[in-house]
Amino acid sequence: MIRFLIGFLAAVVLVPLALFCYVRFGFVDPRADAEPGALETKIAMPALDASVDRRAPSITNPIQPTEENLLSGMKIYQTNCSGCHGDISHPHTGFGDSFYPRAPQFMEDAPDMPENQNFYIIQHGVRLSGMPAWKTTLKNLELWQVTTFLSNMNKLPPRVRDAWKAVATEPGTAASAGAETKPATKDKGMDMPKH
């Protein structure tokens, strides 16, 4: 029985120590363009979902999905979010793919979290992901408007959908700016931009 307890205590100490050393001494690949490993895939997103579920206050969206609120939310989304998350004219952005973890492409996979959790993520961001906290940039009403827009982006009224198409095709908008970047060419093993 003593040997079992000593072995158990050694495992309790050695496994976390080995994990700490693995991370601390640089064995984790830091590249944003690397595919996540199986362990990370199985642990990271469920851990994020559980953390947001635990921390997001149980609040109800105080605004209604009126055309006015949806239009305001769409404009906020187009200006601040579409460059990473895509829009109606650019459903998938290469810029969003350059993040690690990859930025969700909402035109391909609409956000399905409850509104209180989407609001929480928009408000506070997600550390180590590139998702900023917008609470210092946007007012609470604006945070709720973009949350409402995200919740309704698959069922927008025709007027809002048409306005979004018009805004998303304008040069210089967030997603269209990313779509207009020129591809790189290979020259002697180095990435060189086209001239």
Secondary structure, DSSP 8 states (H G I E B T S, - for coil): -HHHHHHHHHHHHHHHHHHHHHHHTT-S---TTS---HHHHHHHHHHHHHHHHHHS------S---HHHHHHHHHHHHHHTHHHH--SS-SS-HHHHTSSS----TTTS---S-HHHHHHHHHH-BTTTTB---TTTS-HHHHHHHHHHHHHTTS--HHHHHHHHHHHTSTTSHHHHHHT---EEEETTEEEE--
